[in-house]
């Protein structure tokens, strides 16, 4: 790649010729503000906040889409540039719901931060505003049009990353809005509730539907027995809510904080993950040995399940019938745990702390209950958990490290932990399937071929005399690409893992939101958070699900064999074809 020389603010620099002015300035240590820009995702020059003055150009130029050229002279901080950036931001604020003190994103809002940076103390522009429509009909996502700044980030995430295009620009001119086609509710659109739109939204136009107050009510009710569970990915990101580096593993402090919220018991969803492997692994072996429907596809990701129901109904018979680990944990809590502790199952409130906004809609699915009792009663995202901890004024960073409760559901393995990273479900399943097939405790059980962040990964794993062809995809966009290859006959697999979000659960829609400067920094959040899970896997004494002694006791004393009649009643489910705009 050839380099070009240019001047920025009177200083000479040499940068690759394929750079934009924004990239050149960043490499030179010069900050240019942005709102709509996200590298490789939303590079459209829509907001005009990143304008610069270029010698010889009549108008100011959007630096995020302006290529560098030899001899270019750029100024990023002239009076003209500052005035333009300030006026553009004031115009956005003029049509914005400015109730910042009570906003969900207060102190974590890019528009608020930009306004402070530009020294905006008043908005001179007054006039008509777009209709302040709030859509809160779904169980997962709230869309607030009064906060939307039309940056297009959510549109790009839905279209380019997820391949869905549920969100798009509607109408024209002053009446432009962002939402589903025909302005229907998110509840009626073919949305998978993955929450990737929320992760990239710079304001509070998109947020999760919160259950915080309902959870506080349950915790404070002396008649209710609250059992909490935490998904593995939460520990890899919760620290970010308190200023800790991305990917800091905070398992012990997380447990200490949740216990201090007032729950009766706190366990790890990894127990449910180990249980999932027992059911799913034996289901796979049964299909392979008895001519069952192949490839078998994992069913742990509720966003992926909705995607399959809406867009790939021809693969519904390929889905594992297993519930997700969180739902399995809930069903076992209200049966086995209730029996062991002598607690009335109807008095148990299962509280799930999850990295995923789609888990909220999953918990609300009508089929995920047993004998009239919901498997999971409430889902709180990592972000919501951060808010609850702050509401109690706990000093999170200085909390002692504490252990999960250990009675009956307390043991978990390294295999359960890695569920939170793309490839983790596959690797955990292979660790157990390999031992079952060979009848041995294999010492070489780390399957690095299924790790990493390639959109689609595939491998052939030789276990005894059997070659098992596996594949993985993360994000619904990559899932569609993989399934198209299977559908056409181009690819042939025994087992497929699909996660609805890029990177898997560690980058779920309920994880902490990072500002654009972090998202554009080159740090791969997927990798950093996944490291925390693989680190915990390596320090666990037991790293295979079937070796979990409490899982063994559960089957011996309650479930019988994997895939037994009782196991199917409690731990398995079914799926249905969904029609867009009606389901």
C-alpha positions as CSV (number, residue, x, y, z in Angstrom):
1,X,0.0,0.0,0.0
2,X,1.5,3.4,-1.0
3,X,1.6,6.2,1.4
4,X,0.6,9.9,0.9
5,X,1.7,13.0,2.7
6,X,-0.8,15.5,4.1
7,X,-0.9,18.3,6.6
8,X,-3.3,18.3,9.5
9,X,-3.5,21.4,11.7
10,X,-0.1,22.6,10.4
11,X,1.7,19.3,11.0
12,X,2.9,17.0,8.3
13,X,2.0,13.3,8.4
14,X,2.4,10.3,6.1
15,X,-0.4,7.7,6.1
16,X,-1.6,4.8,3.8
17,X,-3.4,6.0,0.7
18,X,-6.6,4.0,1.6
19,X,-7.1,6.0,4.8
20,X,-9.9,8.5,5.4
21,X,-9.1,11.9,6.9
22,X,-10.7,10.7,10.1
23,X,-8.4,7.7,10.3
24,X,-5.4,9.8,9.5
25,X,-6.3,12.3,12.2
26,X,-6.8,9.5,14.7
27,X,-3.4,8.0,13.9
28,X,-1.9,11.4,14.4
29,X,-3.5,11.7,17.9
30,X,-6.0,14.3,16.8
31,X,-9.6,13.8,17.9
32,X,-12.5,14.5,15.5
33,X,-15.9,14.0,17.1
34,X,-18.4,11.6,15.4
35,X,-21.9,10.4,16.0
36,X,-23.0,8.2,13.2
37,X,-19.6,6.6,12.3
38,X,-18.7,3.1,13.3
39,X,-15.8,1.6,11.4
40,X,-16.6,-1.1,8.9
41,X,-20.3,-0.9,9.8
42,X,-21.7,2.6,9.4
43,X,-19.5,4.8,7.3
44,X,-22.0,7.1,5.6
45,X,-21.2,10.7,6.6
46,X,-24.8,11.2,7.7
47,X,-24.5,13.2,11.0
48,X,-22.0,15.8,9.7
49,X,-20.5,16.2,13.1
50,X,-17.0,15.0,11.9
51,X,-16.6,17.9,9.4
52,X,-13.2,19.4,8.7
53,X,-11.9,22.3,6.6
54,X,-9.9,21.3,3.5
55,X,-7.8,23.8,1.6
56,X,-9.3,24.4,-1.8
57,X,-12.7,22.9,-0.9
58,X,-15.7,25.3,-0.9
59,X,-17.6,23.5,1.8
60,X,-16.7,21.6,4.9
61,X,-16.1,17.9,4.4
62,X,-17.2,14.9,6.4
63,X,-13.9,13.4,7.4
64,X,-15.3,9.8,8.0
65,X,-15.9,9.3,4.2
66,X,-13.2,11.7,2.8
67,X,-10.2,9.9,1.3
68,X,-6.8,11.3,2.0
69,X,-4.8,12.5,-1.0
70,X,-1.2,13.7,-1.7
71,X,-0.6,17.2,-0.5
72,X,-4.0,17.6,1.2
73,X,-4.1,20.4,3.8
74,X,-6.7,19.8,6.6
75,X,-7.8,21.8,9.6
76,X,-9.9,20.2,12.2
77,X,-10.3,23.0,14.8
78,X,-11.0,26.3,13.0
79,X,-13.8,28.7,14.1
80,X,-15.8,27.6,11.1
81,X,-15.5,23.9,11.9
82,X,-16.4,24.5,15.6
83,X,-19.4,26.6,14.7
84,X,-20.7,23.9,12.2
85,X,-20.2,21.1,14.7
86,X,-22.0,23.1,17.4
87,X,-24.9,24.1,15.2
88,X,-25.3,20.5,13.9
89,X,-25.5,19.2,17.4
90,X,-27.9,21.9,18.5
91,X,-30.2,21.0,15.6
92,X,-30.2,17.4,16.7
93,X,-31.0,18.5,20.3
94,X,-33.8,20.7,19.0
95,X,-35.7,17.6,17.9
96,X,-34.5,15.5,20.8
97,X,-36.2,14.5,24.1
98,X,-33.8,16.3,26.4
99,X,-34.9,14.9,29.7
100,X,-31.3,13.8,30.3
101,X,-31.4,13.5,34.1
102,X,-34.1,10.8,33.9
103,X,-32.8,9.2,30.7
104,X,-31.8,5.5,30.7
105,X,-28.5,6.4,29.1
106,X,-27.7,9.4,31.3
107,X,-23.9,9.7,31.7
108,X,-23.5,7.0,29.1
109,X,-24.8,8.9,26.1
110,X,-22.7,10.0,23.1
111,X,-25.0,12.9,22.3
112,X,-24.8,14.1,25.9
113,X,-21.0,13.8,25.9
114,X,-20.7,15.6,22.6
115,X,-22.9,18.5,23.8
116,X,-20.7,18.9,26.9
117,X,-17.5,18.7,24.8
118,X,-18.8,21.4,22.5
119,X,-19.9,23.6,25.4
120,X,-23.6,23.7,24.5
121,X,-25.5,25.4,27.3
122,X,-28.7,26.3,25.4
123,X,-30.5,25.3,22.3
124,X,-31.7,28.3,20.3
125,X,-33.7,26.4,17.8
126,X,-37.4,25.9,18.6
127,X,-40.1,24.5,16.4
128,X,-42.0,21.4,15.5
129,X,-40.8,18.1,16.7
130,X,-41.4,14.6,15.4
131,X,-44.0,12.6,17.2
132,X,-42.6,11.1,20.4
133,X,-43.7,7.5,19.9
134,X,-42.7,4.9,22.4
135,X,-43.0,1.2,21.4
136,X,-42.8,-1.0,24.5
137,X,-45.0,-3.9,23.4
138,X,-42.3,-6.6,23.1
139,X,-40.8,-8.4,26.1
140,X,-37.3,-7.4,25.1
141,X,-36.9,-4.1,23.4
142,X,-38.3,-0.6,23.9
143,X,-38.0,1.8,20.9
144,X,-38.3,5.5,21.8
145,X,-38.6,7.7,18.7
146,X,-38.2,10.9,20.8
147,X,-34.6,10.0,21.4
148,X,-33.6,8.8,17.9
149,X,-31.1,11.0,16.1
150,X,-31.3,9.1,12.7
151,X,-27.7,8.1,12.8
152,X,-28.4,4.8,11.1
153,X,-26.2,2.7,13.3
154,X,-29.0,0.3,14.3
155,X,-30.1,0.0,10.6
156,X,-26.6,-1.0,9.6
157,X,-26.2,-3.5,12.5
158,X,-29.5,-5.1,11.7
159,X,-28.8,-5.3,8.0
160,X,-25.0,-5.9,7.7
161,X,-24.2,-7.9,10.8
162,X,-27.4,-9.8,11.3
163,X,-28.7,-9.9,7.7
164,X,-32.2,-9.1,8.9
165,X,-33.2,-5.5,7.9
166,X,-35.9,-5.4,10.5
167,X,-35.0,-1.8,11.2
168,X,-34.8,0.8,8.4
169,X,-35.5,4.4,7.6
170,X,-39.2,5.2,7.1
171,X,-40.8,8.2,5.4
172,X,-38.9,11.2,4.1
173,X,-37.7,14.6,5.1
174,X,-38.8,15.9,8.6
175,X,-41.1,12.9,8.9
176,X,-38.2,10.4,8.7
177,X,-38.1,7.8,11.5
178,X,-36.3,4.5,12.1
179,X,-38.3,1.4,12.7
180,X,-39.8,-1.8,11.3
181,X,-41.7,-1.7,7.9
182,X,-45.1,-0.2,8.0
183,X,-44.2,1.3,11.4
184,X,-45.4,-1.8,13.2
185,X,-44.4,-2.6,16.7
186,X,-41.2,-4.5,17.4
187,X,-43.5,-7.0,19.0
188,X,-45.1,-7.7,15.6
189,X,-42.0,-7.5,13.4
190,X,-39.8,-10.5,12.6
191,X,-37.3,-9.2,15.1
192,X,-35.1,-11.8,16.9
193,X,-34.5,-9.4,19.9
194,X,-30.7,-10.0,19.6
195,X,-30.2,-6.4,20.9
196,X,-27.3,-5.6,18.5
197,X,-29.2,-2.4,17.6
198,X,-29.1,-1.4,21.2
199,X,-25.4,-2.1,21.5
200,X,-24.6,0.4,18.7
201,X,-27.2,3.1,19.5
202,X,-25.4,6.2,20.7
203,X,-28.5,7.4,22.7
204,X,-31.5,5.8,24.4
205,X,-33.7,5.4,21.3
206,X,-33.4,1.6,21.8
207,X,-33.1,-0.1,25.2
208,X,-34.1,-3.3,26.9
209,X,-37.5,-3.6,28.6
210,X,-36.5,-3.5,32.2
211,X,-37.7,-5.8,34.9
212,X,-35.8,-4.2,37.8
213,X,-38.7,-3.0,39.8
214,X,-40.5,-6.4,39.5
215,X,-37.4,-8.1,40.7
216,X,-37.0,-5.8,43.7
217,X,-40.7,-6.6,44.6
218,X,-39.9,-10.3,44.5
219,X,-36.8,-9.9,46.6
220,X,-38.6,-7.9,49.3
221,X,-41.6,-10.2,49.5
222,X,-41.1,-12.6,52.5
223,X,-43.4,-15.1,50.9
224,X,-41.2,-15.4,47.7
225,X,-38.1,-17.6,47.6
226,X,-35.8,-16.0,45.0
227,X,-33.2,-18.2,43.3
228,X,-30.8,-16.3,41.1
229,X,-28.6,-17.7,38.3
230,X,-25.9,-16.0,36.3
231,X,-24.9,-16.8,32.7
232,X,-21.1,-17.3,32.1
233,X,-20.8,-14.2,29.9
234,X,-22.0,-11.8,32.6
235,X,-18.8,-12.3,34.6
236,X,-16.7,-11.3,31.6
237,X,-18.4,-7.9,31.2
238,X,-20.0,-6.7,34.4
239,X,-16.8,-5.1,35.6
240,X,-17.1,-2.7,32.6
241,X,-20.1,-1.1,34.2
242,X,-17.8,0.0,37.0
243,X,-14.9,1.2,34.9
244,X,-12.9,-2.0,34.9
245,X,-11.0,-3.0,31.7
246,X,-12.9,-4.9,29.0
247,X,-12.8,-8.6,29.6
248,X,-12.0,-8.4,33.3
249,X,-13.3,-11.6,35.0
250,X,-15.3,-10.6,38.1
251,X,-17.0,-13.9,39.1
252,X,-16.4,-13.6,42.8
253,X,-17.4,-9.9,43.1
254,X,-20.5,-10.6,40.9
255,X,-21.6,-13.3,43.3
256,X,-20.9,-11.1,46.3
257,X,-22.9,-8.2,44.8
258,X,-25.9,-10.4,43.9
259,X,-26.0,-12.0,47.3
260,X,-26.1,-8.5,48.8
261,X,-29.1,-7.6,46.6
262,X,-31.1,-9.9,48.9
263,X,-31.7,-13.1,46.9
264,X,-32.1,-16.4,48.8
265,X,-29.7,-18.4,46.7
266,X,-27.2,-17.6,44.0
267,X,-26.1,-20.3,41.5
268,X,-24.3,-20.4,38.2
269,X,-26.2,-21.1,34.9
270,X,-23.1,-23.2,34.1
271,X,-24.8,-26.0,36.0
272,X,-27.6,-25.7,33.5
273,X,-25.0,-25.7,30.7
274,X,-23.6,-28.9,32.0
275,X,-27.1,-30.3,32.1
276,X,-27.7,-29.1,28.5
277,X,-24.6,-31.0,27.4
278,X,-25.8,-34.2,28.9
279,X,-29.1,-33.9,27.1
280,X,-27.8,-32.5,23.9
281,X,-24.8,-34.7,23.6
282,X,-26.9,-37.9,24.1
283,X,-29.5,-36.5,21.6
284,X,-26.7,-36.1,19.0
285,X,-25.4,-39.6,19.6
286,X,-28.9,-41.0,19.3
287,X,-29.4,-39.2,16.0
288,X,-26.1,-40.3,14.6
289,X,-26.6,-44.0,15.6
290,X,-30.2,-44.3,14.7
291,X,-30.6,-42.3,11.5
292,X,-32.1,-39.2,13.1
293,X,-32.4,-35.8,11.5
294,X,-28.9,-34.4,10.8
295,X,-27.3,-32.0,11.1
296,X,-28.4,-31.5,14.6
297,X,-28.3,-27.7,15.4
298,X,-27.9,-26.2,18.9
299,X,-30.9,-24.5,20.5
300,X,-29.2,-22.4,23.3
301,X,-29.5,-19.0,21.6
302,X,-33.0,-17.6,21.7
303,X,-32.2,-15.0,19.0
304,X,-31.1,-17.8,16.7
305,X,-34.3,-19.8,17.5
306,X,-36.5,-16.9,16.5
307,X,-34.5,-16.5,13.4
308,X,-35.0,-20.1,12.5
309,X,-38.7,-19.9,13.2
310,X,-39.1,-16.8,11.0
311,X,-36.6,-17.4,8.2
312,X,-35.5,-21.1,8.2
313,X,-38.6,-23.2,9.1
314,X,-37.3,-26.0,6.9
315,X,-34.5,-26.5,9.6
316,X,-36.8,-26.7,12.6
317,X,-36.6,-30.5,12.7
318,X,-32.8,-30.2,12.8
319,X,-32.9,-28.1,16.0
320,X,-32.1,-29.9,19.2
321,X,-35.2,-30.2,21.4
322,X,-33.2,-29.1,24.4
323,X,-34.2,-26.0,26.3
324,X,-31.5,-23.4,26.8
325,X,-29.3,-23.8,30.0
326,X,-31.1,-20.9,31.7
327,X,-34.5,-22.5,31.1
328,X,-33.3,-26.0,32.1
329,X,-31.9,-24.4,35.3
330,X,-35.3,-22.9,36.0
331,X,-37.2,-26.1,35.4
332,X,-34.9,-28.1,37.7
333,X,-35.1,-25.4,40.4
334,X,-38.8,-25.7,40.5
335,X,-38.8,-29.5,40.7
336,X,-35.6,-31.1,42.0
337,X,-34.4,-28.1,44.1
338,X,-37.9,-27.5,45.5
339,X,-38.1,-31.1,46.5
340,X,-34.7,-31.2,48.1
341,X,-35.3,-27.9,50.1
342,X,-38.9,-28.6,50.9
343,X,-40.0,-25.3,49.2
344,X,-43.3,-24.9,47.5
345,X,-42.5,-24.6,43.8
346,X,-45.2,-22.0,43.3
347,X,-43.3,-19.8,45.8
348,X,-40.0,-20.0,43.9
349,X,-39.0,-17.0,41.8
350,X,-36.2,-17.9,39.3
351,X,-34.2,-14.8,38.5
352,X,-31.8,-15.0,35.5
353,X,-28.9,-12.5,35.1
354,X,-28.2,-12.8,31.3
355,X,-26.0,-11.0,28.7
356,X,-28.9,-11.3,26.2
357,X,-32.0,-9.2,25.6
358,X,-33.6,-12.1,23.6
359,X,-33.6,-14.1,26.9
360,X,-36.5,-11.8,28.0
361,X,-38.7,-13.0,25.2
362,X,-37.5,-16.5,25.6
363,X,-38.6,-16.6,29.2
364,X,-42.0,-15.4,28.0
365,X,-42.5,-18.1,25.5
366,X,-45.8,-20.0,26.3
367,X,-44.2,-23.4,25.9
368,X,-41.4,-22.8,28.5
369,X,-43.3,-23.9,31.6
370,X,-43.9,-27.2,33.4
371,X,-47.2,-28.0,35.1
372,X,-48.3,-24.3,34.9
373,X,-45.0,-22.9,36.4
374,X,-42.8,-20.7,34.3
375,X,-39.2,-22.0,34.0
376,X,-37.8,-18.5,34.5
377,X,-39.8,-15.6,36.1
378,X,-37.6,-12.6,35.2
379,X,-34.5,-11.9,33.1
380,X,-32.1,-9.0,34.0
381,X,-29.4,-8.0,31.6
382,X,-25.8,-7.3,32.6
383,X,-26.5,-3.6,32.2
384,X,-29.6,-3.9,34.4
385,X,-27.5,-5.8,37.0
386,X,-25.0,-2.9,37.0
387,X,-27.9,-0.5,37.7
388,X,-29.2,-2.6,40.5
389,X,-25.8,-2.8,42.1
390,X,-25.4,1.0,41.8
391,X,-28.9,1.5,43.4
392,X,-27.7,-0.4,46.5
393,X,-24.6,1.8,46.6
394,X,-22.3,-1.2,46.8
395,X,-18.6,-0.5,46.3
396,X,-18.4,-3.2,43.6
397,X,-14.6,-3.0,42.9
398,X,-13.8,-3.5,46.6
399,X,-16.2,-6.3,47.3
400,X,-14.7,-9.6,48.5
401,X,-14.7,-12.5,46.1
402,X,-17.4,-15.0,47.2
403,X,-18.5,-18.4,46.0
404,X,-21.8,-19.5,44.5
405,X,-24.1,-21.5,46.9
406,X,-23.1,-25.1,46.7
407,X,-26.2,-27.2,47.6
408,X,-27.5,-29.5,44.9
409,X,-27.1,-27.0,42.0
410,X,-23.8,-25.4,42.9
411,X,-21.1,-27.3,41.0
412,X,-20.2,-26.4,37.4
413,X,-17.4,-27.4,35.1
414,X,-15.1,-25.5,32.7
415,X,-17.2,-26.9,29.9
416,X,-20.2,-25.0,31.2
417,X,-18.2,-21.7,31.5
418,X,-17.2,-21.6,27.8
419,X,-20.8,-21.7,26.7
420,X,-20.6,-17.9,26.6
421,X,-18.1,-17.7,23.7
422,X,-18.7,-18.7,20.1
423,X,-17.6,-22.3,19.7
424,X,-18.0,-23.0,23.5
425,X,-21.2,-25.1,23.2
426,X,-19.6,-27.2,20.5
427,X,-16.4,-27.7,22.4
428,X,-18.3,-28.6,25.6
429,X,-20.4,-31.1,23.7
430,X,-17.4,-32.7,22.1
431,X,-15.7,-33.2,25.4
432,X,-18.6,-35.3,26.6
433,X,-19.4,-37.0,23.4
434,X,-15.8,-38.1,22.9
435,X,-15.7,-39.7,26.3
436,X,-19.1,-41.4,25.9
437,X,-18.1,-42.8,22.4
438,X,-14.7,-44.1,23.5
439,X,-15.6,-45.1,27.0
440,X,-12.5,-43.3,28.2
441,X,-11.5,-40.2,30.1
442,X,-9.7,-38.5,27.2
443,X,-6.8,-36.2,28.2
444,X,-6.7,-34.3,25.0
445,X,-10.1,-32.4,25.1
446,X,-9.4,-28.9,24.0
447,X,-10.8,-28.4,20.5
448,X,-9.0,-25.3,19.3
449,X,-10.4,-25.7,15.8
450,X,-13.8,-24.5,16.9
451,X,-12.5,-21.5,18.8
452,X,-11.9,-18.0,17.4
453,X,-14.0,-15.3,15.7
454,X,-14.2,-16.4,12.1
455,X,-17.8,-15.9,11.1
456,X,-18.1,-19.6,10.0
457,X,-15.8,-22.3,11.4
458,X,-15.8,-26.0,10.4
459,X,-13.8,-29.0,11.4
460,X,-13.8,-32.8,11.3
461,X,-13.3,-34.3,14.7
462,X,-12.2,-37.9,14.8
463,X,-13.5,-39.7,17.9
464,X,-12.6,-43.3,18.0
465,X,-13.6,-44.7,14.7
466,X,-16.2,-42.0,14.0
467,X,-15.5,-38.8,12.0
468,X,-17.9,-36.1,13.1
469,X,-18.2,-33.1,10.8
470,X,-19.0,-29.9,12.7
471,X,-19.6,-26.3,11.9
472,X,-20.2,-23.1,13.8
473,X,-21.7,-19.7,12.9
474,X,-22.2,-16.6,15.0
475,X,-24.6,-13.8,14.0
476,X,-27.8,-14.5,12.2
477,X,-26.2,-13.2,9.0
478,X,-23.5,-15.9,9.1
479,X,-26.1,-18.5,10.2
480,X,-28.1,-17.8,7.0
481,X,-24.9,-18.1,4.9
482,X,-24.1,-21.5,6.5
483,X,-27.6,-22.9,6.2
484,X,-27.8,-21.9,2.6
485,X,-24.7,-24.0,2.0
486,X,-26.2,-27.0,3.8
487,X,-29.5,-26.5,2.0
488,X,-27.8,-26.6,-1.4
489,X,-25.9,-29.7,-0.6
490,X,-22.6,-27.9,-0.7
491,X,-21.8,-28.8,2.9
492,X,-22.6,-31.9,5.0
493,X,-22.3,-31.8,8.8
494,X,-23.4,-33.9,11.8
495,X,-23.5,-31.0,14.3
496,X,-23.9,-27.3,14.0
497,X,-23.6,-24.6,16.7
498,X,-25.3,-21.3,15.9
499,X,-25.2,-18.2,18.1
500,X,-27.4,-15.2,17.3
501,X,-24.8,-12.6,18.1
502,X,-21.4,-12.1,16.7
503,X,-18.9,-13.5,19.2
504,X,-21.6,-15.4,21.0
505,X,-23.1,-14.5,24.4
506,X,-20.1,-12.4,25.4
507,X,-21.4,-9.8,23.0
508,X,-25.1,-10.2,23.6
509,X,-27.5,-7.3,23.4
510,X,-27.6,-6.9,27.2
511,X,-23.9,-6.5,27.7
512,X,-22.4,-3.1,28.7
513,X,-22.5,-0.5,25.9
514,X,-19.1,1.0,24.8
515,X,-18.8,4.4,23.3
516,X,-17.9,4.8,19.6
517,X,-14.3,5.7,20.4
518,X,-13.9,2.2,21.9
519,X,-15.8,0.5,19.2
520,X,-13.6,2.2,16.6
521,X,-10.4,1.7,18.5
522,X,-9.4,-1.7,17.0
523,X,-10.1,-3.6,20.3
524,X,-12.0,-6.7,19.5
525,X,-14.4,-6.9,22.5
526,X,-15.4,-10.4,21.4
527,X,-11.9,-11.7,21.9
528,X,-11.2,-9.8,25.2
529,X,-14.4,-11.0,26.9
530,X,-14.0,-14.6,25.6
531,X,-10.5,-14.7,27.2
532,X,-12.1,-14.4,30.6
533,X,-14.2,-17.5,30.0
534,X,-11.4,-19.6,28.7
535,X,-9.2,-18.5,31.7
536,X,-11.9,-19.7,34.1
537,X,-12.2,-23.0,32.2
538,X,-8.5,-23.7,32.6
539,X,-8.6,-23.2,36.4
540,X,-11.6,-25.4,37.0
541,X,-10.8,-28.8,38.6
542,X,-13.4,-30.5,36.4
543,X,-13.7,-29.5,32.8
544,X,-16.2,-32.0,31.4
545,X,-19.9,-31.7,31.9
546,X,-20.6,-35.4,32.5
547,X,-18.0,-35.4,35.4
548,X,-19.9,-32.8,37.4
549,X,-20.8,-34.7,40.6
550,X,-24.0,-32.8,41.2
551,X,-25.1,-33.5,37.6
552,X,-24.4,-37.2,38.3
553,X,-26.5,-37.0,41.5
554,X,-29.3,-35.3,39.6
555,X,-29.6,-38.1,37.1
556,X,-29.1,-40.9,39.8
557,X,-31.7,-39.6,42.2
558,X,-34.2,-37.7,40.1
559,X,-34.0,-37.7,36.2
560,X,-32.8,-41.3,35.6
561,X,-31.0,-41.4,32.2
562,X,-30.3,-38.5,29.8
563,X,-33.2,-38.1,27.4
564,X,-35.5,-40.0,29.8
565,X,-39.2,-39.4,29.9
566,X,-38.8,-37.2,33.0
567,X,-35.9,-35.3,31.4
568,X,-38.0,-34.7,28.3
569,X,-40.9,-33.3,30.3
570,X,-38.6,-30.9,32.2
571,X,-35.8,-30.1,29.9
572,X,-37.0,-30.3,26.3
573,X,-39.3,-28.2,24.2
574,X,-40.6,-27.6,20.7
575,X,-40.5,-24.8,18.1
576,X,-43.0,-23.5,15.5
577,X,-42.9,-21.6,12.2
578,X,-43.6,-17.9,12.6
579,X,-45.0,-15.6,10.1
580,X,-43.6,-12.1,9.9
581,X,-45.9,-9.3,11.2
582,X,-48.3,-11.8,12.7
583,X,-46.4,-13.7,15.4
